[in-house]
Structures are given as C-alpha cells and as structure tokens.
Amino acid sequence: MDEELSEKIDKLIAMYHLVHATEIGEARTKAEADPVVKGILESSQTWLSSGDLKSKVASLASTSEKTVQRRISELVSSGVLSTRREGTNLMYKSSGLLG
C-alpha cells in the first residue's frame, strides 16, 4: 500500500474514533464488566486458536467453554474480534475496535 493511501486510511480511522468516542467508550465499559468478554479481549491480543482461547478464558472466568463460544460469536458478529484460518484451526484476535 502506498504512503498516501495509508495516511488517508489513518485519518478516516481517527475521524471515526472522534465521532463515535462516546459509543466506543460505552461498549468498552460494557465489555470490561463481563468477565468472559474481558478475558477474551485480554487473551486475544495476538492470534490464538479457538480451542486455546476457549479453554483459557473458561478457566480465567470460571465458566463453561460453551459460554465462551457464545461470547466469541457475539464479538465476531460485532467486529470486535477478527478471525482467520490456519490450516484446520480457526484463529481469533482482537480487532482493536474498542481500543
């Protein structure tokens, strides 16, 4: 990607954050109040396999992997969590949308 395009994209992202600062802050506060969501976001700063993420967060939040999977699905649907495939593994990483 050329430098000019990269700068334009960075400006668009900055404008988005300025315009939606209140909504982003509210979503971040809501996420931090849910120990499962908080655990998912803290654990997914780098790419992590589905199995590893579910087991790690279930242990941290003292909940079932099924509950963790439901929250993962919600976060993917809202764009808060990114996905990619590595072979047969589904990987997750925080998109950074909530800062």
DSSP file (Angstrom, degrees, kcal/mol; ACC not computed):
  #  RESIDUE AA STRUCTURE BP1 BP2  ACC     N-H-->O    O-->H-N    N-H-->O    O-->H-N    TCO  KAPPA ALPHA  PHI   PSI    X-CA   Y-CA   Z-CA
    1    1 A M              0   0    0      0, 0.0     2,-0.1     0, 0.0     0, 0.0   0.000 360.0 360.0 360.0 137.9    0.0    0.0    0.0
    2    2 A D     >  -     0   0    0      1,-0.1     4,-2.1     4,-0.0     5,-0.2  -0.363 360.0-113.2 -78.7 162.0    1.4    3.4   -0.8
    3    3 A E  H  > S+     0   0    0      1,-0.2     4,-2.2     2,-0.2     5,-0.2   0.853 112.8  54.2 -63.1 -39.4    2.1    6.0    1.8
    4    4 A E  H  > S+     0   0    0      2,-0.2     4,-2.0     1,-0.2    -1,-0.2   0.918 110.4  46.3 -63.5 -44.4   -0.6    8.5    0.7
    5    5 A L  H  > S+     0   0    0      1,-0.2     4,-2.4     2,-0.2    -1,-0.2   0.907 111.0  53.0 -64.6 -41.7   -3.3    5.8    0.9
    6    6 A S  H  X S+     0   0    0     -4,-2.1     4,-2.3     1,-0.2    -2,-0.2   0.900 108.5  50.0 -60.4 -42.0   -2.1    4.7    4.3
    7    7 A E  H  X S+     0   0    0     -4,-2.2     4,-2.1     2,-0.2    -1,-0.2   0.894 109.9  50.9 -64.6 -40.4   -2.3    8.3    5.6
    8    8 A K  H  X S+     0   0    0     -4,-2.0     4,-2.2     2,-0.2    -2,-0.2   0.909 110.3  48.8 -64.5 -41.8   -5.8    8.7    4.3
    9    9 A I  H  X S+     0   0    0     -4,-2.4     4,-2.3     1,-0.2    -2,-0.2   0.916 109.7  52.2 -64.2 -42.6   -6.9    5.4    6.0
   10   10 A D  H  X S+     0   0    0     -4,-2.3     4,-2.2     1,-0.2    -1,-0.2   0.889 109.7  49.9 -60.0 -39.7   -5.3    6.5    9.3
   11   11 A K  H  X S+     0   0    0     -4,-2.1     4,-2.6     2,-0.2    -1,-0.2   0.901 109.3  51.1 -66.0 -41.1   -7.2    9.9    9.1
   12   12 A L  H  X S+     0   0    0     -4,-2.2     4,-2.4     2,-0.2    -2,-0.2   0.911 110.7  48.8 -62.0 -42.0  -10.5    8.0    8.5
   13   13 A I  H  X S+     0   0    0     -4,-2.3     4,-2.3     2,-0.2    -2,-0.2   0.920 111.2  49.8 -63.8 -43.4   -9.9    5.8   11.5
   14   14 A A  H  X S+     0   0    0     -4,-2.2     4,-2.1     1,-0.2    -2,-0.2   0.909 111.2  49.0 -62.7 -42.3   -9.1    8.8   13.6
   15   15 A M  H  X S+     0   0    0     -4,-2.6     4,-2.8     2,-0.2     5,-0.3   0.909 109.1  53.2 -63.3 -42.1  -12.2   10.6   12.5
   16   16 A Y  H  X S+     0   0    0     -4,-2.4     4,-2.3     1,-0.2    -2,-0.2   0.931 109.5  48.2 -57.8 -46.9  -14.3    7.5   13.2
   17   17 A H  H  < S+     0   0    0     -4,-2.3    -1,-0.2     1,-0.2    -2,-0.2   0.876 112.7  48.8 -64.1 -37.7  -12.9    7.4   16.8
   18   18 A L  H >< S+     0   0    0     -4,-2.1     3,-0.9     1,-0.2     4,-0.2   0.938 114.4  44.1 -66.1 -46.9  -13.6   11.1   17.3
   19   19 A V  H 3< S+     0   0    0     -4,-2.8     3,-0.2     1,-0.2    -2,-0.2   0.855 124.1  34.5 -67.6 -36.1  -17.2   10.9   16.1
   20   20 A H  T 3X S+     0   0    0     -4,-2.3     4,-2.8    -5,-0.3     5,-0.3   0.071  77.9 120.5-109.4  23.4  -18.0    7.7   17.9
   21   21 A A  H <> S+     0   0    0     -3,-0.9     4,-2.4     1,-0.2     5,-0.2   0.884  77.0  49.0 -57.2 -42.4  -15.9    8.2   21.1
   22   22 A T  H  > S+     0   0    0     -3,-0.2     4,-2.4    -4,-0.2    -1,-0.2   0.943 113.8  44.9 -63.9 -48.3  -19.0    8.1   23.4
   23   23 A E  H  > S+     0   0    0      1,-0.2     4,-2.4     2,-0.2    -2,-0.2   0.894 113.9  49.5 -64.5 -40.3  -20.3    4.9   21.8
   24   24 A I  H  X S+     0   0    0     -4,-2.8     4,-2.5     2,-0.2    -1,-0.2   0.914 111.3  50.1 -64.7 -42.0  -16.9    3.2   21.8
   25   25 A G  H  X S+     0   0    0     -4,-2.4     4,-2.4    -5,-0.3    -2,-0.2   0.902 111.1  48.5 -62.4 -42.2  -16.4    4.2   25.5
   26   26 A E  H  X S+     0   0    0     -4,-2.4     4,-2.4     2,-0.2    -2,-0.2   0.909 112.3  48.4 -64.9 -42.0  -19.8    2.7   26.4
   27   27 A A  H  X S+     0   0    0     -4,-2.4     4,-2.4     2,-0.2    -2,-0.2   0.894 111.6  50.2 -65.4 -39.6  -19.1   -0.5   24.5
   28   28 A R  H  X S+     0   0    0     -4,-2.5     4,-2.5     2,-0.2    -2,-0.2   0.919 110.8  49.2 -63.4 -43.9  -15.7   -0.8   26.2
   29   29 A T  H  X S+     0   0    0     -4,-2.4     4,-1.1     1,-0.2    -2,-0.2   0.911 112.1  48.3 -61.9 -43.5  -17.2   -0.3   29.7
   30   30 A K  H  X S+     0   0    0     -4,-2.4     4,-0.7     1,-0.2     3,-0.3   0.908 112.1  49.6 -63.0 -42.2  -19.8   -2.9   29.0
   31   31 A A  H >< S+     0   0    0     -4,-2.4     3,-0.9     1,-0.2     7,-0.5   0.908 109.0  51.4 -63.9 -42.5  -17.2   -5.3   27.7
   32   32 A E  H 3< S+     0   0    0     -4,-2.5    -1,-0.2     1,-0.2    -2,-0.2   0.734 103.6  59.9 -68.7 -21.6  -15.0   -4.8   30.8
   33   33 A A  H 3< S+     0   0    0     -4,-1.1    -1,-0.2    -3,-0.3    -2,-0.2   0.696  93.6  72.2 -78.9 -18.9  -18.0   -5.5   33.1
   34   34 A D  S <X S-     0   0    0     -3,-0.9     4,-3.0    -4,-0.7     5,-0.2  -0.870  72.0-155.7 -98.9 112.9  -18.4   -9.0   31.6
   35   35 A P  H  > S+     0   0    0      0, 0.0     4,-2.0     0, 0.0    -1,-0.1   0.802  93.0  52.2 -61.2 -28.4  -15.6  -11.2   32.9
   36   36 A V  H  > S+     0   0    0      2,-0.2     4,-2.3     1,-0.2     5,-0.1   0.949 113.2  42.2 -71.6 -48.5  -15.9  -13.6   29.9
   37   37 A V  H  > S+     0   0    0      2,-0.2     4,-2.7     1,-0.2     5,-0.2   0.918 114.7  51.8 -63.7 -43.3  -15.7  -10.8   27.3
   38   38 A K  H  X S+     0   0    0     -4,-3.0     4,-2.4    -7,-0.5     5,-0.2   0.919 110.4  48.9 -58.8 -44.1  -12.9   -9.1   29.2
   39   39 A G  H  X S+     0   0    0     -4,-2.0     4,-2.1    -5,-0.2    -1,-0.2   0.890 110.7  50.6 -63.3 -40.2  -11.0  -12.4   29.3
   40   40 A I  H  X S+     0   0    0     -4,-2.3     4,-1.2     2,-0.2    -2,-0.2   0.945 113.1  44.9 -62.2 -48.3  -11.5  -12.9   25.5
   41   41 A L  H  < S+     0   0    0     -4,-2.7     3,-0.2     1,-0.2    53,-0.2   0.888 115.2  46.9 -67.2 -39.0  -10.2   -9.5   24.7
   42   42 A E  H >< S+     0   0    0     -4,-2.4     3,-0.6    -5,-0.2    -1,-0.2   0.854 115.2  46.9 -69.6 -33.6   -7.3   -9.6   27.0
   43   43 A S  H 3< S+     0   0    0     -4,-2.1     3,-0.4     1,-0.2    -1,-0.2   0.633 105.5  60.6 -82.9 -14.2   -6.3  -13.1   25.8
   44   44 A S  T 3<  +     0   0    0     -4,-1.2    50,-3.6    -3,-0.2    -1,-0.2  -0.095  58.6 116.1-110.2  36.1   -6.6  -12.3   22.1
   45   45 A Q  S <  S+     0   0    0     -3,-0.6     2,-0.3    48,-0.2    -1,-0.2   0.752  88.7  29.7 -72.2 -23.3   -4.0   -9.5   21.7
   46   46 A T  S    S-     0   0    0     -3,-0.4    48,-0.1    46,-0.1    46,-0.1  -0.865 114.9 -71.9-125.2 164.9   -2.2  -12.0   19.4
   47   47 A W        +     0   0    0     -2,-0.3     2,-0.4    46,-0.1    46,-0.2  -0.339  56.8 178.1 -60.4 132.4   -3.7  -14.7   17.2
   48   48 A L  E     -A   92   0A   0     44,-2.1    44,-2.7    -4,-0.1    -4,-0.0  -0.999  29.7-109.7-139.4 138.4   -4.9  -17.6   19.3
   49   49 A S  E  >  -A   91   0A   0     -2,-0.4     4,-2.8    42,-0.2     5,-0.2  -0.260  29.8-114.4 -66.8 155.4   -6.7  -20.8   18.2
   50   50 A S  H  > S+     0   0    0     40,-2.3     4,-2.7     1,-0.2     5,-0.2   0.919 115.6  48.1 -55.0 -49.1  -10.3  -21.3   19.0
   51   51 A G  H  > S+     0   0    0      1,-0.2     4,-2.3     2,-0.2     5,-0.2   0.911 113.5  46.5 -61.3 -44.1   -9.6  -24.2   21.4
   52   52 A D  H  > S+     0   0    0      2,-0.2     4,-2.4     1,-0.2     5,-0.2   0.908 113.9  48.3 -66.1 -41.4   -6.8  -22.4   23.2
   53   53 A L  H  X S+     0   0    0     -4,-2.8     4,-2.5     2,-0.2     5,-0.3   0.935 112.9  47.4 -64.9 -46.1   -8.9  -19.2   23.6
   54   54 A K  H  X S+     0   0    0     -4,-2.7     4,-2.4    -5,-0.2     5,-0.2   0.929 115.2  44.3 -62.8 -45.3  -12.0  -21.1   24.9
   55   55 A S  H  X S+     0   0    0     -4,-2.3     4,-1.8    -5,-0.2    -1,-0.2   0.910 114.8  48.9 -68.2 -40.0  -10.1  -23.2   27.4
   56   56 A K  H  X S+     0   0    0     -4,-2.4     4,-2.4    -5,-0.2    -2,-0.2   0.943 116.3  41.4 -63.5 -48.2   -8.0  -20.2   28.7
   57   57 A V  H  X S+     0   0    0     -4,-2.5     4,-3.0     2,-0.2     5,-0.2   0.885 111.5  55.4 -71.1 -38.1  -11.0  -17.9   29.1
   58   58 A A  H  X>S+     0   0    0     -4,-2.4     5,-2.0    -5,-0.3     4,-0.6   0.904 112.2  44.9 -59.0 -40.1  -13.2  -20.6   30.6
   59   59 A S  H ><5S+     0   0    0     -4,-1.8     3,-0.5    -5,-0.2    -2,-0.2   0.933 115.3  46.3 -68.6 -46.8  -10.6  -21.2   33.2
   60   60 A L  H 3<5S+     0   0    0     -4,-2.4    -2,-0.2     1,-0.2    -1,-0.2   0.896 121.4  36.7 -62.6 -41.7  -10.0  -17.5   33.9
   61   61 A A  H 3<5S-     0   0    0     -4,-3.0    -1,-0.2    -5,-0.1    -2,-0.2   0.404 104.5-125.5 -95.0   1.9  -13.7  -16.6   34.1
   62   62 A S  T <<5S+     0   0    0     -4,-0.6     2,-0.3    -3,-0.5    -3,-0.2   0.946  70.9 114.9  51.2  54.9  -14.7  -19.9   35.9
   63   63 A T      < -     0   0    0     -5,-2.0    -1,-0.2    -6,-0.2     2,-0.1  -0.821  69.8 -79.8-140.9 178.6  -17.3  -20.6   33.2
   64   64 A S     >  -     0   0    0     -2,-0.3     4,-1.8     1,-0.1     3,-0.2  -0.476  30.5-123.0 -84.8 156.0  -18.0  -23.2   30.5
   65   65 A E  H  > S+     0   0    0      1,-0.2     4,-2.6     2,-0.2     5,-0.1   0.803 113.4  61.3 -64.5 -28.7  -16.4  -23.2   27.1
   66   66 A K  H  > S+     0   0    0      2,-0.2     4,-1.9     1,-0.2    -1,-0.2   0.908 103.9  48.0 -64.6 -41.6  -19.9  -23.1   25.6
   67   67 A T  H  > S+     0   0    0      2,-0.2     4,-2.0     1,-0.2    -2,-0.2   0.918 111.7  50.3 -63.3 -43.3  -20.5  -19.7   27.3
   68   68 A V  H  X S+     0   0    0     -4,-1.8     4,-2.6     1,-0.2    -2,-0.2   0.917 108.2  52.9 -61.1 -43.3  -17.1  -18.5   26.0
   69   69 A Q  H  X S+     0   0    0     -4,-2.6     4,-2.4     1,-0.2    -1,-0.2   0.885 106.8  52.7 -61.5 -38.8  -18.0  -19.7   22.5
   70   70 A R  H  X S+     0   0    0     -4,-1.9     4,-2.0     2,-0.2    -1,-0.2   0.930 111.3  45.9 -62.4 -44.2  -21.3  -17.7   22.6
   71   71 A R  H  X S+     0   0    0     -4,-2.0     4,-2.5     2,-0.2    -2,-0.2   0.896 110.2  54.1 -66.3 -39.1  -19.4  -14.5   23.6
   72   72 A I  H  X S+     0   0    0     -4,-2.6     4,-2.5     1,-0.2     5,-0.2   0.935 108.1  50.2 -58.3 -46.2  -16.8  -15.2   20.9
   73   73 A S  H  X S+     0   0    0     -4,-2.4     4,-2.4     1,-0.2    -1,-0.2   0.899 110.8  49.1 -60.2 -41.8  -19.6  -15.4   18.3
   74   74 A E  H  X S+     0   0    0     -4,-2.0     4,-1.7     1,-0.2    -1,-0.2   0.910 112.1  48.4 -63.2 -42.6  -21.1  -12.1   19.5
   75   75 A L  H  <>S+     0   0    0     -4,-2.5     5,-1.9     2,-0.2     6,-1.5   0.869 111.5  49.2 -68.7 -36.8  -17.8  -10.4   19.4
   76   76 A V  H ><5S+     0   0    0     -4,-2.5     3,-1.2     4,-0.2    -1,-0.2   0.930 110.1  51.9 -65.5 -45.2  -17.0  -11.7   15.8
   77   77 A S  H 3<5S+     0   0    0     -4,-2.4    -2,-0.2     1,-0.3    -1,-0.2   0.837 111.8  46.4 -60.8 -33.8  -20.5  -10.5   14.7
   78   78 A S  T 3<5S-     0   0    0     -4,-1.7    -1,-0.3    -5,-0.2    -2,-0.2   0.461 114.9-114.7 -90.3  -0.5  -19.9   -7.0   16.0
   79   79 A G  T < 5S+     0   0    0     -3,-1.2    18,-0.3    -4,-0.4    -3,-0.2   0.551  86.3 115.1  83.2   6.9  -16.4   -6.7   14.6
   80   80 A V  S   <S+     0   0    0     -5,-1.9    15,-2.5    -6,-0.2    16,-0.5   0.751  76.1  44.8 -80.1 -24.7  -14.7   -6.6   17.9
   81   81 A L  E    S-B   94   0A   0     -6,-1.5     2,-0.2    13,-0.3    -2,-0.2  -0.981  76.7-149.7-123.8 130.9  -12.9  -10.0   17.3
   82   82 A S  E     -B   93   0A   0     11,-3.6    11,-1.8    -2,-0.4     2,-0.3  -0.660  11.6-156.6 -96.6 153.8  -11.2  -10.9   14.0
   83   83 A T  E     +B   92   0A   0     -2,-0.2     2,-0.3     9,-0.2     9,-0.2  -0.916  16.7 164.2-128.2 156.2  -10.9  -14.4   12.6
   84   84 A R  E     -B   91   0A   0      7,-1.5     7,-3.4    -2,-0.3     2,-0.4  -0.961  31.4-116.6-158.9 161.4   -8.6  -16.2   10.2
   85   85 A R  E     -B   90   0A   0     -2,-0.3     2,-0.4     5,-0.2     5,-0.2  -0.850  17.8-174.6-104.3 138.8   -7.9  -19.8    9.3
   86   86 A E  E >  S-B   89   0A   0      3,-2.7     3,-2.2    -2,-0.4     2,-0.4  -0.891  71.2 -56.4-127.1  99.2   -4.5  -21.5    9.8
   87   87 A G  T 3  S-     0   0    0     -2,-0.4     0, 0.0     1,-0.3     0, 0.0  -0.542 121.3 -19.9  64.9-121.5   -4.9  -24.9    8.2
   88   88 A T  T 3  S+     0   0    0     -2,-0.4     2,-0.4    -3,-0.1    -1,-0.3   0.477 118.9 100.2 -94.0  -3.1   -7.8  -26.5   10.0
   89   89 A N  E <   - B   0  86A   0     -3,-2.2    -3,-2.7   -39,-0.0     2,-0.5  -0.669  64.4-143.7 -89.2 135.3   -7.6  -24.1   13.0
   90   90 A L  E     - B   0  85A   0     -2,-0.4   -40,-2.3    -5,-0.2     2,-0.3  -0.863  24.9-159.4 -91.7 126.5   -9.9  -21.1   13.4
   91   91 A M  E     -AB  49  84A   0     -7,-3.4    -7,-1.5    -2,-0.5     2,-0.3  -0.797   6.2-158.5-111.8 150.1   -7.8  -18.3   14.9
   92   92 A Y  E     +AB  48  83A   0    -44,-2.7   -44,-2.1    -2,-0.3     2,-0.3  -0.946  12.8 170.4-127.9 148.9   -9.1  -15.2   16.8
   93   93 A K  E     - B   0  82A   0    -11,-1.8   -11,-3.6    -2,-0.3   -48,-0.2  -0.968  41.6-100.9-153.1 141.6   -7.5  -11.8   17.5
   94   94 A S  E     - B   0  81A   0    -50,-3.6   -13,-0.3    -2,-0.3   -14,-0.1  -0.402  25.1-146.3 -59.9 134.5   -8.9   -8.6   19.0
   95   95 A S        -     0   0    0    -15,-2.5    -1,-0.2    -2,-0.1   -14,-0.1   0.651  30.9-123.4 -78.7 -14.7   -9.6   -6.2   16.2
   96   96 A G  S >  S+     0   0    0    -16,-0.5     3,-1.7     2,-0.0   -16,-0.1   0.507  71.6 132.2  83.9   4.4   -8.7   -3.2   18.4
   97   97 A L  T 3  S+     0   0    0      1,-0.3   -17,-0.1   -18,-0.3   -16,-0.1   0.836  73.0  45.7 -59.6 -34.7  -12.2   -1.7   17.7
   98   98 A L  T 3         0   0    0    -18,-0.2    -1,-0.3   -71,-0.1   -18,-0.0   0.342 360.0 360.0 -92.7   8.5  -12.7   -1.0   21.4
   99   99 A G    <         0   0    0     -3,-1.7    -2,-0.1   -71,-0.0   -74,-0.0   0.455 360.0 360.0  88.3 360.0   -9.2    0.4   21.8
